[in-house]
Amino acid sequence: MSPSISEQTIEQYIHALRQTPFQGEIEVSEASRLVHSVDNSIYEVKPAAVLYPKNSEDVAIVTALLAKPEHKDVNITAKGGGTGTNGQSLNTGIILDLSRHMNQILSFDAEKHQVTVQTGVVKDQLNAFLKPHGFFFAPELSTSNRATIGGMINTDASGQGSFTYGKTRHHVIALKGFLPNGTPIDTTQNNPLSETVANLIAPNVESMNAHFPELNRSMTGYDAKHFYEDDTHNLKHLLCGAEGTLGILTEATLNVLPIPKYRTLVILSYDDFIAALRHSSYLMNAPVTPTSIEVLDDRVVERAQNDYVWEVNQHHFKGVDFDRLKAILLVEFNSDDEAELADSVAKFATYMQESQYGALLSSNVIQGEAAIKDVYGLRKRAVGLLGNIKGERRTMAFVEDCAVPPEALADFITEFKAVLDAQNLMYGMFGHVDAGVLHVRPALDLKTPEDRAMIRLVSDQVYDLCVKYKGVLWGEHGKGVRSEYCEPFFGDFYPVIRAIKSAFDPHNQMNPGKIAAPLEMTDATLKKIDSTPMRGEFDALITEEMWNEYRRINFCNGNGACFNYDVHSPMCPSYKATRDRVQSPKGRAMLIKEWERRRCTDKNTPEFEEEIFKALETCLSCGSCTSECPVMINIPNARSQFMEVYYQTRKRPLVHTILAQSEERAPMLYQMRNLTNPLFKLPMTKSIMQKIGLVDATMPQDNGVAALVKSGKVTQWTIADVERLTPAQFDLKHSVIIVPDALTEYFDGHVLKDCIEVLHQLGLKVFLAPYQNSGKAYHVLGMRDQFKRSAQQQYKMLMQLSKLGVPMVGIEPPITVMYRKDYKQLFGADTNVRLVQEFLAEYLANVESLPKATAATYYLMSHCMEKTSVPNAPTLWQQVFKGLGLTVEVVATGCCGMSGAFGHLSAQAALSEKIYDQSWRVKIDGIEAKDHIMATGFSCRTQVERFSGVNALHPVSVLRRALA
């Protein structure tokens, strides 16, 4: 059977499936198929349909249907986190996405050190469950916050620490699933397939041994060697690393290990990359063997210095000469005995000093779980950091996980570098030197035929190097599209691999084109690295002008960081609430890119634009993706761009006009508040709002600024005043300018009042800049001309004030962040408006004596845009409060679900509440001292009051009380 399937064949299968008790979702929309056409590889293969099974019974139904004669041409490809780098979960048939529903932890036995999970469970999700019990699932991945257990098993994944802990297969106790005819698989039970496969291998043992190299990263796909050497001939050995080509896995029982009580990380820097690799082999022979040794090259470190992750990591790299730096080694030791660990690190230090290694520049010892987690957080972002380099050429995954004996790694990489240097390719390197695995990502522009040709040229040469050094091309990330190298690699044992495929999947219905085709199917072929459609081929359809217009979106590389399972992490709230990949930054980026392609080839349709609109209208424009995505795509801006074009041919709803003018009309509403506020409370008004599309509206509040001006605590300027100001008029060390926003000046006025009071009490001369429309609402709604006009006016004033040299602060985080990000992108210069806590932390650090408040603990919940754009924003509040004798506990939260006007829209009310429930409500309910809850965002405070009935305070309001 050919992997290409006719539309009629798929329609017949889907029709048949709808007649069964299948409980999951069936998606055939263009949007769903496009979003599932990409993973984290260079390829793009659009499936015919996507299924989301709710349970094992659903999977049984899906696979049993395949056995019917009329469906023999249908194929299924399982999908988990979608983080594969080689197209493992891409195919033209039907995608079976197990991540949406089949993500439950089923049982845990602490005595046996075993846990049973559905295969859609995310690795970090499992470890979060295990941590309170003192256990962890050992195989580590850089994509652990979105990679599923099923994906890990199917690629036999591993990463940092594999020298000590091994690969995923070492921790698999039992598996359950289904063959392509619906027959259940349970590896704890006898299965006739075991005998069949054993009989296939028996006459070919000598050939098998000759083709399976002795490596820490042992061969999988199919792991005939470990299967045969196991006297029980357990099928789990074959299913681990099979990439879903033998069956669909639904449950896994796993071995878990006690969490080491203590860890220490030694950071070593070198002025020569190859020398660092050679030194690592020496270090692995230390009197006490390290748990792991990781390496980062200078390009990764350089990119990290321009990323938010550096904010919490730079102090860990003290003494590093970045001008000479070429490599960093991260050497970990762990133990359950603190004294034993200290002794191990001391012995290692002595051993290292005895080497007198000339390339070694510095050595830092890092202790404490939080610090080590921060450093590994940087390491985990390496892929994304390299993907965010400037220029059209971006780093690509296609030869990124070669494994060789560790002692041969330096020589192997020397020749590898020569291959890339010969083609003048830039590249980054990082990986697991203790296991002999380096991730190498050459930079290519796959929109050009010349660079697409490099995939074959480089891959063939690197494969030859792997053979030369007795290694493998696929040491960590599975084979996928690179399966074409299986036949030359396995040689005369490859027919046995194909015969195994035949035994499990005789009609080639399980992820065809990967690893092997059934032996009897002479016309079946494997996918090829240069004939499988690449994203770059489709991207080449986009004109240069349009490519640059949507540039940030277009460089989405599919890394899937936006599929982070953790609801208390900001990115991405709409995906977390819906588990719909279409409603994620990656999904939205893919749809917008396809929209560009169609516009440039006259294939765009109103129907497709409606699918994009549905995907984008649920975006909260929180901006988390602009910082947390490793390549920093900007969905809010792209959403704004799309809405601008979309409404050129469609009538805008009245609610858009009302919301768009909210900032503009705020001063007038404030002046009329005594008249309008009672009207807002009338049932008739509420009925009108509901018809317009609003759940409710925020009413203006008295800000008390007039009284503060009269008392001399603040000086309020007009635009005319600003024109006349000069630096000589100010005591620059004791002055501050507040840049007001509509929310805190007109709708939550006591916060502005409290801020003025706090700054005044700290001995500062406080100035209040004139209020002007920031343009935020216009930007969100896609009214970009109006946004630019408003922004230009505000930018002009801010730049005038900036020249005075007086610090400027903004109170409302999303508005303040917009000044430093969107304005800078639009106008090219920084307005220098800081968050309140940024100013206070710096100012108070130079105040010798501060008043002390009565000791108390407060709980801070930061606005998501604030903490993703300025990562140290919460800790700065801690610093400020500590100076006054108060304790702040930072509460990890995702998005509150309000996000400006989003939560006020009737169409989004249910989603807004669901987003609130999944993170904020849980955290609010868990805090006893409700009157000590702080939230920095006006939207967040509104949402907390609406759904939890709690009056969350802005930190400046707490400070005002403390100082009083």
Secondary structure, DSSP 4 states (H G I P E B T S, - for coil): --S---HHHHHHHHHHHHTTT--SEEE--HHHHHHTTB-SSSBB---SEEEE--SHHHHHHHHHHHTSGGGTT--EEEESSS--SS-TT--SSEEEE-TTT---EEEEETTTTEEEEETT-BHHHHHHHHGGGTEE-----TTTTT-BHHHHHHHT---TTHHHH--GGGGEEEEEEE-TTS-EEETTS--HHHHHHHHHHGGGHHHHHHHS---SS---SS-HHHHHHSTT--THHHHTT-TTSS-EEEEEEEE-EEPPSEEEEEEEEES-HHHHHHHHHHHTTSSS--SEEEEEEHHHHHHHTTSGGGGGTGGGGTT--TTT--EEEEEEEEES-HHHHHHHHHHHHHHHHHH--TTEEEEEEEESHHHHHHHHHHHHTHHHHHHT-SSS-EE--SS--EE--GGGHHHHHHHHHHHHHHTT--EEEEEEGGGTEEEEEEEE-TTSHHHHHHHHHHHHHHHHHHHHTT-BS-SSS--GGGGGGHHHHHGGGHHHHHHHHHHH-TT--BSTTSS---TT-TT-----TTTSPBHHHHHTTS-HHHHHHTHHHHT-----GGG---TTS-S-HHHHHH--GGGSHHHHHHHHHHHHHHHHTT---HHHHHHHHHHHTT-----THHHHSTT---HHHHHHHHHHHHTTSSPPPHHHHHHHTHHHHHHHHHHTHHHHHHHHTSHHHHHHHHHHTBS--PPP----HHHHHHHTS-EE--HHHHHH--GGGS-GGGEEEEE--HIIIIISHHHHHHHHHHHHHTTPEEEEPPP----HHHHHHT-HHHHHHHHHHHHHHHHHHHTTT--EEESSHHHHHHHHTHHHHHHSS---EEEHHHHHHHHHTT-S----PPP-EEEEE--HHHHHHSTTHHHHHHHHHHHTT-EEEEPP----S-TTTGGGBGGGHHHHHHHHIIIIIHHHHT-S-GGGEEES-HHHHHHHHHHH---PBPHHHHHHHHH-
